[in-house]
Amino acid sequence: MSEARTAMVLAAGLGERMRPLTLQMPKPLVPLVGKTLLDHVLDRLASAGVKTAIVNVHYLPDQLEAHVQGREGQPPEIVISDERGVLLNTGGGVVKALPLLGPGPFFINNADSVWSEGAAPALTRMLRKWNPERMDSLLLLAPLTTSIGYGGKGDFTMAPDGRLTRRGEGEVVPFAFAGVSLCDASLFENAPQGPFSLNLLWDRALAKGRLYGMRLDGRWMHVGTPEALAEAETLFEREGA
């Protein structure tokens, strides 16, 4: 099984859809069953063997920095990637942090990505499935039929071998991106500088047939709004994390 010693936690976003909760705090610090969304993510990464998590900050950054300082002594070790000056989007944020992430493989984890586990932990299953000979990136995908708080049409279809195809115009597809991917530094070769989305690099991988997915066994919670947060609270209390 592969080992991921580092991870990027994308925590710099504005959290506009979570207002009014995010008027006074960054979205990663919104509590879910007594623990911040960020702590849910960091604890899960630690359980998967991640030693160092790079957390980027932009919106209300002082609150995030103070919070992670309060975790001192708990795994994983946290290093802040400061984006106060300019919000770099998902791809640009990882490019800035590449010297800290190393060659990989490493996880890229949205700070609000939470789910209940199935029979085996999802991140451990991703490490078992990771194959850099065939893959540029491996995405965790949630079935729309079992997801909470998601009202979209899905993002991908998945072949039996895990290879992905994007949703076409007007289509509804079975899987949504659940906010976690696994890759190594080679995904970012010839990446642009400045702000850009990871979707740009995923599209390059798609064109080469090297973007793969893995189905989440548990139930994904798309915690995008205060209403979805309340729904996730109910599910966590019933099913656990």
ABEGO torsion letter per residue (X at the ends): XBBBABBBBBAABAGAAAOAAAAABBAAABBBGGBBAAAAAAAAAAAAGBABBBBBBABGAAAAAAAAAAABGBOBBBBBBBAAABBAEAAAAAAAAAAAAEAOBBBBBBAABBBBBBABBAAAAAAAABBAAABABBBBBBBAAABBGBABAEABBBBAAGBBBBBBBGBBBABBBAGBBBBBAAAABGBBBEBBBAAAAAAAAAAAGABBBBBBABBBBBBABAAAAAAAAAAAAAAEX
